[in-house]
Amino acid sequence: MKSILVVSNVILSGLIAILISYFYAEGGIGDATSLTPEFFLILPIWAIGALLMWRFVNKKTLENTSYFKIIMSNLLLWVTIPVGLMLAMQFINM
């Protein structure tokens, strides 16, 4: 059960990160002329979070890890998406 929780969270958050980065990179719905590739910075920041999650899973066996620690690490993986979005916004405003 714990491995399914971790793997499904990584896959789902990765798909959401990809969809958010594509949505913001393409611009507004009616504005197809502007492309801002800076929003693809969300993906490397999410990947760092996913690598930290992988390290956490490999460092400790999931059988001995409490559900609280697994849920908190999953939430931290989701936090990397808005952090990447804020970093991309700061990079654009420079």
Contacts in CASP RR format, 6 or more apart in sequence:
PFRMAT RR
TARGET T0000
AUTHOR 0000-0000-0000
METHOD contacts of the structure
MODEL  1
MKSILVVSNVILSGLIAILISYFYAEGGIGDATSLTPEFFLILPIWAIGA
LLMWRFVNKKTLENTSYFKIIMSNLLLWVTIPVGLMLAMQFINM
2 62 0 8 1.000
2 63 0 8 1.000
2 65 0 8 1.000
2 67 0 8 1.000
2 70 0 8 1.000
3 62 0 8 1.000
5 70 0 8 1.000
5 74 0 8 1.000
6 53 0 8 1.000
6 57 0 8 1.000
6 62 0 8 1.000
6 70 0 8 1.000
6 74 0 8 1.000
9 74 0 8 1.000
9 77 0 8 1.000
10 50 0 8 1.000
10 53 0 8 1.000
10 77 0 8 1.000
13 46 0 8 1.000
13 50 0 8 1.000
13 74 0 8 1.000
13 77 0 8 1.000
13 78 0 8 1.000
13 81 0 8 1.000
14 46 0 8 1.000
14 50 0 8 1.000
16 81 0 8 1.000
17 42 0 8 1.000
17 43 0 8 1.000
17 46 0 8 1.000
17 80 0 8 1.000
17 81 0 8 1.000
18 43 0 8 1.000
20 39 0 8 1.000
20 42 0 8 1.000
20 81 0 8 1.000
20 85 0 8 1.000
21 39 0 8 1.000
21 40 0 8 1.000
21 42 0 8 1.000
21 43 0 8 1.000
24 36 0 8 1.000
24 39 0 8 1.000
24 42 0 8 1.000
24 85 0 8 1.000
24 88 0 8 1.000
25 35 0 8 1.000
25 36 0 8 1.000
25 37 0 8 1.000
25 38 0 8 1.000
25 39 0 8 1.000
25 40 0 8 1.000
26 32 0 8 1.000
26 35 0 8 1.000
27 34 0 8 1.000
27 35 0 8 1.000
27 36 0 8 1.000
28 34 0 8 1.000
36 92 0 8 1.000
38 88 0 8 1.000
38 91 0 8 1.000
38 92 0 8 1.000
39 85 0 8 1.000
39 88 0 8 1.000
40 88 0 8 1.000
41 84 0 8 1.000
41 87 0 8 1.000
41 88 0 8 1.000
41 91 0 8 1.000
42 81 0 8 1.000
42 84 0 8 1.000
42 85 0 8 1.000
42 88 0 8 1.000
45 80 0 8 1.000
45 83 0 8 1.000
45 84 0 8 1.000
45 87 0 8 1.000
46 77 0 8 1.000
46 80 0 8 1.000
46 81 0 8 1.000
46 84 0 8 1.000
48 80 0 8 1.000
49 76 0 8 1.000
49 77 0 8 1.000
49 80 0 8 1.000
50 77 0 8 1.000
52 76 0 8 1.000
53 73 0 8 1.000
53 74 0 8 1.000
53 76 0 8 1.000
53 77 0 8 1.000
56 73 0 8 1.000
62 70 0 8 1.000
END
